[in-house]
Amino acid sequence: MSQTKFLLDESEIPTHWYNVVADMPNPPTPPLGPDGKPIGPEALTAIFPMSLIEQEVSAERWIAIPEPVREVMRLYRPSPLFRAHRLEAALGTPAKIYYKYEGISPAGSHKVNTAIPQAYYNKLAGIKRLTTETGAGQWGSSIALAGQMFGLEVRVFMVKVSYEQKPFRRSMMQTWGAQVFASPSMETNTGRGILEKDPGNLGSLGIAISEAVEEAASRPDTNYTLGSVLNHVILHQTVIGLEAKKQFEKAGDYPDMIFAPCGGGSNFGGVAFPFLADKAAGKNVRLVAVEPTSCPTLTKGAYAYDFGDSAGFTPLMKMYTLGHDFMPPGIHAGGLRYHGDSPLVSQLYHEGLIEAVAVPQLATFEAGVTFARAEGIIPAPESNHAVAACIAEALRCKESGEAKTLFFNLSGHGHFDMASYDKYFSGQLEDFHYPEEAIKESLAHLPKVG
Ligand SMILES: *Cc1c(COP(=O)(O)O)cnc(C)c1O
């Protein structure tokens, strides 16, 4: 059998992030202010440090990774690229399957890749406290860890349904020194307002974002951090794709198709965008974002200007959206329940440079279990979406006899998600296709622009 793991040396951690904006056929759509006019960078200084705002609007192809950031990344990077020999055999497919495993980070997912630089740049700007929201707890854990590494206080608004479903994610954040509040909380005007009208509200990412932004905007010592969606977040995640390219070189192979779970789009962009540069140069590689049928942002949403949060505090961003007041059902891939998608991912999808598919919940767990039984690693429920789409393609290859090279991003492990696996094993999980009617209803509330 040929090699299973393709490893890089610490010295091969990328020295620069790759900015896809430099290779896009059209410039990115600008974020708009409440008056419908493009906002300038100064509109964001209440909640972000200038260094990150500059990255947000940069068109430079390569942006240097500061040495203190690379130093913390050495705790877990480079991440391994695996060839899934045992999964290939179990499926009986002629396809070659590879996956990059981001679950080796201390918090267990790719999100640490952007938490570290975000904490670093805030520290450099003299900020003392960071706020954020978290759904499944992956992002909150990552920023708690990064805040600890750079001596910053971290306050996390955790969507209430997850706070109750995942108490150990909360303990993890506390271990790294963060304070965690169930959102909607009594800490902010937004939270208090919602609880007054609806004391049993289980929260949503949109609400938690509103709470974290409100607090950051109202205190000069406090900034806000976001674990996905924004351009600078995707930029930081390109270490995944950049390492993968070196690893494929070592393997003497190159992917025909790349799959990644897609919530806000950062791990998809992180793994796929460095390959998009090759596509722009004529390589034939298909990039597939995989989302849940219960939150089908790219496959069923509208491409329109919308708020990033439910209260409408954020600038308007042009993106695929289900409407900022969309209330996703309590599915178990909490990290994929955001109403919108990264403006960069959205634009590239709109222009036909990338693809998207939606997968129902049961199929994702079935795929995750098949994967775990062959390869050992238990994937996060979010990652199972990419596993499911990749396995479906491998089975199509079995039908057609094609030996395609398939590659997916295993964005995190599922060790804190075993309650979801329990529900799957005991037959308590259901498929949920978000009804067209409900999508139409929330899309009717899109802000009017122009
Ligand atoms: C957050 C998360 C995702 C979704 O990532 P986006 O970058 O927001 O698309 C996927 N997998 C895991 C394990 C996550 O924690």
The ligand as an SDF file (V2000), in Angstrom:
LIG
                    3D

 15 15  0  0  0  0  0  0  0  0999 V2000
  -17.6580   26.2200   12.2280 C   0  0  0  0  0  0  0  0  0  0  0  0
  -17.3990   24.9140   11.6530 C   0  0  0  0  0  0  0  0  0  0  0  0
  -17.6800   24.6510   10.3120 C   0  0  0  0  0  0  0  0  0  0  0  0
  -18.2850   25.6870    9.4110 C   0  0  0  0  0  0  0  0  0  0  0  0
  -17.2770   26.5380    9.0370 O   0  0  0  0  0  0  0  0  0  0  0  0
  -17.4740   27.8570    8.1730 P   0  0  0  0  0  0  0  0  0  0  0  0
  -16.1120   28.2810    8.0220 O   0  0  0  0  0  0  0  0  0  0  0  0
  -18.2760   28.8150    8.9800 O   0  0  0  0  0  0  0  0  0  0  0  0
  -18.1740   27.4810    6.9410 O   0  0  0  0  0  0  0  0  0  0  0  0
  -17.3390   23.4250    9.7910 C   0  0  0  0  0  0  0  0  0  0  0  0
  -16.7930   22.4700   10.5570 N   0  0  0  0  0  0  0  0  0  0  0  0
  -16.5210   22.6670   11.8740 C   0  0  0  0  0  0  0  0  0  0  0  0
  -15.9270   21.5660   12.6610 C   0  0  0  0  0  0  0  0  0  0  0  0
  -16.8070   23.8970   12.4580 C   0  0  0  0  0  0  0  0  0  0  0  0
  -16.5250   24.1090   13.7280 O   0  0  0  0  0  0  0  0  0  0  0  0
  1  2  1  0
  2  3  1  0
  2 14  2  0
  3  4  1  0
  3 10  2  0
  4  5  1  0
  5  6  1  0
  6  7  2  0
  6  8  1  0
  6  9  1  0
 10 11  1  0
 11 12  2  0
 12 13  1  0
 12 14  1  0
 14 15  1  0
M  END
$$$$
